[in-house]
Amino acid sequence: MLDVQNVSHWFGDRQVLDQISFAIETKEILVIMGASGGGKTTLLRCINGLIVPTEGDILVDDVSVRKNADSVRQKMGFVFQYAALFDYLNVEENVAFGLRRKPGIKRNSIPETVATMLKLVGLEGAEKLMPSELSGGMRKRVGLARALAMEPSYVLYDEPTSGLDPVTAYSIDRLIVETRDEVGVTSIVVSHDLSSVLRVADKIAFLDGGKLAFFGTPAEFRKERRESIDELVEKARAESFLESAQAERP
């Protein structure tokens, strides 16, 4: 269980998070939404212990981020917005990178683990490809395989569908859900893609100016009437219309 308790955070004299509280259960998919600069990424970094909140605390399976950030980070896998692969390593070496530095790992078990993770994300046979040979969607799959290889209890995704075409974005959404179902991880996703959010989320946390403006299910989100949410929905509808119109052009 992840329990966010009255979390506030400042960068200097600028408050980025303001008394955020919510909880999710094991194996749920939480999506954090909000306008740019609304605190989404800061909250994600607080959850995985990269930032200790100025006030409040976050309990990850009853372990305090404030008191034991290193222990919390060991439970977390992170999938970066742009995959953050090492350009000089091939796919196999990228996935194995963290494993080779994990205490107590048996070196002869690493190739089997890498092969299992690549199969899970649908990249069998891609072991020797270099990052420059991969599409955007493939790079994100490698990033997920690398995170899962460390056997995390939680996987955090920062804008996993950003910069992807609709078909590839849909495949990444499906992969997030399938990973949860097959591996049993709890997933926390930062996204501004409303279509993606409604496809994957069990719970939605909507931040507005650093405050938690909404927390609930996608069904409850659709019924919510709040100016900041209405603006996001209208923008998503307009973008969807433009994508459809462009796709239909001869």
Secondary structure, 3 states (H helix, E strand, C coil): CEEEEEEEEEECCEEEEEEEEEEECCCCEEEEEECCCCCHHHHHHHHCCCCCCCEEEEEECCEECCCCHHHHHCCEEEECCCCCCCCCCCHHHHHHCCHHHCCCCCHHHHHHHHHHHHHHCCCCCCCCCCHHHCCHHHHHHHHHHHHHCCCCCEEEEECCCCCCCHHHHHHHHHHHHHHHHHHCCEEEEECCCHHHHHHHCCEEEEEECCEEEEEECHHHHHHCCCHHHHHHHHHHHHHHHHHHHHHHCC
